Structure formats: C-alpha cells, structure tokens
Amino acid sequence: MCGRFSITGDLDFYAEYFGVDDVVTEPLVKSWNVAPTDRVYVVAEREGRRQLGSMAWGLLPSWAKDATSGQINARVETVATTPMFRDSFSRKRCLIPADGFYEWEPAAEGRTPHWAQRDDGHPMAFAGIWASRPDEGEGWSRTCAIVTTAAKGVVSRIHDRMPVAVAPAAWDAWLDRDLTDPEAALGSMQGIDPESIIEHVVSRAVNSVRNNGPGLNQPAERETLF
C-alpha cells in the first residue's frame, strides 16, 4: 500500500512540469508527511484541457453513504472491476505528484520506515483515480486514491506493494477521458523503470502525522531510529 508520501514542490513548478493548461487550485502547504484525508495536488483532464487542481486523499464515490470511509489505495489487479473504483477508473483517471513515498519494513521491534524516490530527483506521478460528490454547501467535494501494484526493484525488499509511478510518455493516454475500455486503460498505465527507484531508512518520527518537515525523508541510522 501507499500510506504516506511527500509533496514539497511549488504550484508553478508542478504546472510547468506536467504541462497543464489551467491551474484550478490555490497553493497547498508543503508536506513531508502527507497522510490520508490531506489535500494533495492532482493533474486531470477536463474538456480536453489538462488541469492542476487539488483533492482530498481518500476516494469517496458519489453513492457512498459513509463520508468517513474513503479509500486511499486501489489495487491495479481489481481497480477496473471493484464497484467503488470502476466508474472512476473508466473516466476519472489522474496523476498525483509526489517527491517520493514511505514504506515500512517489518522489524523485530516495530517496523522500520524507508523513503523511496526517483534516482534523478524528478517528481513521481502516481497513477490515481478520482470521484466527486455534492458537499454540504452548493459545491462539489472531490477525492482521490492512488493505484498500487506489486512491489518491484528495491521496494520489494521492504514491502509487497508500491504505488504505480506513471512514466511521462504514458501521461497523455492515462489522462485521456475518452479512453474508457478497461483493458486499454490498464495498458496505458505504464510505470517508470523500477530500477530507477532508490531508497533509504528514515527516522520513525514519520510514523506520527503530527511530525512534518524536511528532515523526515533524510537518511537515518537504524540504531538511531528513535
């Protein structure tokens, strides 16, 4: 699964990096410890234009009765068929920018957190899906989930799952809302080379959502994790 990640780029940087036509959000506060329900940047398509917006992390379809049951992850193996995700997967796919992500390795005493990122320092573009539902006012509440897959490369030594990081060459197809065939959409989800991902151990301070700041994803010695 992907339960924590980092978003610390400026709004203008993401707008340029993803080649968006419109920016439809205010800047978010930088976070080195993004947690479920936090707002995150989202790149999606609307009427043929690529937009950079923001949504709450934890997908809630329009028909969900329990507003607290948002799902942060959707498994690639079932995202096209699970009732909670299939409509979003068909026409509401998105990219979720991230510096990288955290995964936890089982250890004798608790779990050891690791930080994973691209070796060239460029942002990742997580494969995402989104949904909308009326909010308590007169507007709409938009939420999103990250698509996960079986772990590969160095991440497979830490955890059995990881987010799908879509390769830039596949962004257009993945965001294309006219591409509704499930098999074709799955085929468009081409990930970056897993060998381009590097990782290191970080402090267990990341375990608490109350902790934030640039030190969280910096290397830590295992004997000083606390």
Residue pairs with C-beta under 8 A, 6 or more apart in sequence:
1 72
1 73
1 148
1 159
1 161
2 72
2 73
2 101
2 103
2 126
2 146
2 148
2 161
2 162
2 163
3 35
3 36
3 72
3 73
3 102
4 33
4 34
4 35
4 101
4 102
4 206
5 34
5 98
5 99
5 100
5 101
5 102
5 126
5 163
6 31
6 32
6 33
6 34
6 98
6 99
6 100
6 101
6 216
6 217
7 28
7 30
7 31
7 34
7 40
7 41
7 97
7 98
7 99
8 30
8 31
8 32
8 99
8 214
9 17
9 97
9 99
9 123
10 27
11 23
11 25
11 26
11 27
11 28
11 41
11 52
14 20
14 41
14 43
14 52
14 97
14 123
15 23
15 52
17 97
17 123
18 43
18 50
18 52
18 95
18 97
18 125
18 171
19 50
20 43
20 50
20 51
20 52
21 49
21 50
21 51
22 49
22 50
22 51
22 52
23 51
23 52
23 53
24 51
24 52
24 53
25 41
25 52
25 53
25 54
26 54
28 39
28 40
28 41
28 54
31 38
31 212
32 212
32 213
32 214
32 215
32 216
32 217
33 206
33 209
33 211
33 212
33 216
34 40
34 57
34 98
35 57
35 209
36 57
36 58
36 70
36 72
37 56
37 57
37 58
37 70
38 56
38 57
39 54
39 55
39 56
39 57
40 54
40 55
40 56
40 57
40 96
40 97
40 144
41 52
41 53
41 54
41 96
41 97
42 52
42 53
42 54
42 55
42 94
42 95
42 96
42 128
42 130
42 142
42 144
43 50
43 51
43 52
43 53
43 94
43 95
43 96
43 97
43 125
43 171
43 175
44 50
44 51
44 53
44 92
44 93
44 94
44 95
44 130
44 175
45 51
45 175
45 176
45 177
50 175
53 142
55 130
55 142
55 143
55 144
56 70
56 141
56 142
56 143
56 144
57 70
57 72
57 143
57 144
57 145
57 146
58 70
58 71
58 72
58 143
58 144
58 145
59 70
59 71
59 72
59 74
59 84
59 85
59 88
59 129
59 130
59 131
59 143
59 144
59 145
60 67
60 69
60 70
60 131
60 133
60 141
60 143
61 84
61 87
61 88
61 131
61 133
62 131
62 132
62 133
62 134
64 84
64 133
70 143
70 145
71 84
71 85
71 145
72 145
72 146
73 145
73 146
73 147
73 148
73 161
73 163
74 82
74 84
74 85
74 89
74 129
74 145
74 146
74 147
74 148
75 82
75 147
75 148
75 149
75 161
76 127
76 147
76 148
76 149
76 164
76 186
76 189
78 85
79 85
79 86
79 89
79 129
79 147
80 86
80 89
80 90
80 182
80 185
80 186
81 182
85 129
85 145
86 182
87 131
88 129
88 130
88 131
88 145
89 129
89 182
89 185
90 180
90 182
90 185
91 177
91 180
92 129
92 130
92 131
92 132
92 177
93 127
93 128
93 129
93 130
93 174
93 175
93 177
93 185
94 128
94 129
94 130
94 144
94 175
95 125
95 126
95 127
95 128
95 166
95 171
95 174
95 175
96 125
96 126
96 127
96 128
96 144
96 146
97 123
97 124
97 125
97 126
98 123
98 124
98 125
98 126
98 163
99 117
99 123
99 124
99 217
100 115
100 116
100 117
100 118
100 124
100 217
101 115
101 116
101 117
101 124
101 162
101 163
102 113
102 114
102 115
102 116
102 202
102 206
102 217
103 113
103 114
103 116
103 151
103 155
103 158
103 159
103 162
103 199
104 111
104 112
104 113
104 114
104 158
104 159
105 111
105 112
105 113
105 114
105 157
105 158
105 159
106 112
110 204
112 201
112 204
112 222
112 225
113 201
113 202
113 203
113 204
113 206
113 207
113 225
114 158
114 199
114 200
114 201
114 202
115 199
115 200
115 201
115 202
115 217
116 154
116 155
116 158
116 162
116 197
116 198
116 199
117 124
117 197
117 198
117 199
117 217
118 124
118 165
118 192
118 196
118 197
118 198
119 196
119 197
119 198
120 196
124 163
124 165
124 192
125 165
125 166
125 168
125 171
126 146
126 147
126 163
126 164
126 165
126 166
127 146
127 147
127 163
127 164
127 165
127 166
127 174
127 189
127 191
128 144
128 145
128 146
128 147
129 144
129 145
129 147
130 142
130 143
130 144
130 145
131 142
131 143
131 144
132 140
132 141
132 142
132 143
133 140
133 141
133 143
134 140
134 141
135 141
146 163
146 164
147 163
147 164
147 189
148 161
148 162
148 163
148 164
149 161
149 162
149 163
149 164
149 191
150 156
150 160
150 161
150 162
151 158
151 159
151 160
151 161
151 162
152 162
152 194
153 194
153 195
153 197
154 194
154 197
154 198
154 199
155 162
155 194
155 197
155 199
158 199
164 189
164 191
165 191
165 192
165 197
166 174
166 189
166 190
166 191
166 192
167 190
167 191
167 192
169 190
170 188
170 189
170 190
173 179
173 188
174 185
174 188
174 189
176 188
179 185
179 188
200 219
201 219
201 220
201 221
201 222
201 225
202 216
202 217
202 218
202 219
202 220
203 215
203 216
203 218
203 220
203 224
203 225
203 226
204 225
204 226
205 211
205 215
205 216
206 216
206 217
